[in-house]
Amino acid sequence: MARFRMCPTSEQAGVMLGHCAHARYVWNLAVEQHAHWYKGRGAAPGFAEQCRQLTEARRDNAWLPRAMPMCSSRH
């Protein structure tokens, strides 16, 4: 695993913190969706369905496409 040292300017650090906040928001929504899914409803949404929902959310929320340009890629 490679390691890199980052020395961002204050403006860059602000952008990075904003990106992390948006990524955490989207992640927490996905976790909450699974946590609140109850057994009588069948299976919780899988990866493909959550990707579809994310695409729809990007369409409905102007901040999301700018903030999360690569969040739908699988890691």
MODELLER restraints for C-alpha pairs under 7 A, 6 or more apart:
rsr = mdl.restraints
at = mdl.atoms
rsr.add(forms.Gaussian(group=physical.xy_distance, feature=features.Distance(at['CA:19:A'], at['CA:67:A']), mean=5.83, stdev=0.5))
rsr.add(forms.Gaussian(group=physical.xy_distance, feature=features.Distance(at['CA:22:A'], at['CA:67:A']), mean=6.57, stdev=0.5))
rsr.add(forms.Gaussian(group=physical.xy_distance, feature=features.Distance(at['CA:23:A'], at['CA:68:A']), mean=6.93, stdev=0.5))
rsr.add(forms.Gaussian(group=physical.xy_distance, feature=features.Distance(at['CA:34:A'], at['CA:44:A']), mean=6.08, stdev=0.5))
rsr.add(forms.Gaussian(group=physical.xy_distance, feature=features.Distance(at['CA:37:A'], at['CA:44:A']), mean=6.14, stdev=0.5))
rsr.add(forms.Gaussian(group=physical.xy_distance, feature=features.Distance(at['CA:51:A'], at['CA:72:A']), mean=6.58, stdev=0.5))
rsr.add(forms.Gaussian(group=physical.xy_distance, feature=features.Distance(at['CA:58:A'], at['CA:64:A']), mean=5.26, stdev=0.5))
rsr.add(forms.Gaussian(group=physical.xy_distance, feature=features.Distance(at['CA:58:A'], at['CA:65:A']), mean=5.44, stdev=0.5))
